[in-house]
Amino acid sequence: MISISELSKTYASGFSALKNINLNIKQGEIFALLGPNGAGKTTLISIICGISTASSGHITVDGHDTVKDYRHTRSMIGLVPQEISTDAFESVWNTVTFSRGLFGRAPNPAHIEKTLKSLSLWEKRNNRIMTLSGGMKRRVMIAKALSHEPQILFLDEPTAGVDVELRRDMWELVRELQKTGVTIILTTHYIEEAEEMADRIGVITHGELILVEEKTALMQKLGKKQLTLQLQQPILELPKDLNAEGLVLSENGTVLTYTYDAKSPRAGIAELLSELTKVGILFKDLHTNQSSLEDIFVSLVSDRKSGVSA
């Protein structure tokens, strides 16, 4: 649905916001773009949407060039920007209806009604924007982006600073849109949302796209599992005849932590527990956990900052 090739953006000051971005986004997928502040997420979205121009590179949307066929490609895209920007004195209904008209779409009151109801805005349809709460204004921005029935929806930090109810409603709406074939690209600081919603994850930092991976494969490949054992009695050190690879003893000697690859077989834990019993180390409790997407993201960005190849 979206093909990005050799895309770069350098400002007159010499600052390089994007560096040689190559990315293909499939139709009907939810693609999450993660990155710290200033990484280039919004710049990339702005160029795809035609708001900003690239210094070099090429982008197509559904096979159409975003520069040569701007009017066609822009009509396929709905954008929910970070900043709330709308006419404060207009009603919700008029604002969303006008937005549809900007894309040359024929009036469709039934679609506008459906959209407003899906975002819990129907009761506010005649209210002026200026009378709405911040969360309701955010809902109006989403309704505007959906007014012309786009095939691609960009959500740029859509839930930053909004209430839990809106966040829940919005993700329910996103799932429904995906079922109809809409392609959704989101940037977010709420990594747990990407972990729950996304099909694929892209990580961008310092203008470079350092990783693109299916979410499940990413967590299997880079995730680490840990087994934590609460010991019955503290020990001063690990026995020398114990295979201590991956084992760490806490400073007070009461906790053993075993870190292993996410693909490691469970039999490895059984062998470890058997070895511990043989050398007389007994435990009273144990639990396992696996690194989250946030752990992986922080690790990737930290490695890139320190010069380690991701």
Helices and strands as residue ranges (DSSP letters): E 2-10, E 16-25, E 30-34, H 41-48, E 56-61, E 64-65, H 70-75, E 77-80, H 92-102, H 109-118, G 122-124, G 129-131, H 134-146, E 152-156, H 164-179, E 183-187, H 191-197, E 200-205, E 208-214, H 215-222, E 224-231, E 247-249, E 255-261, H 267-278, E 283-290, H 293-305
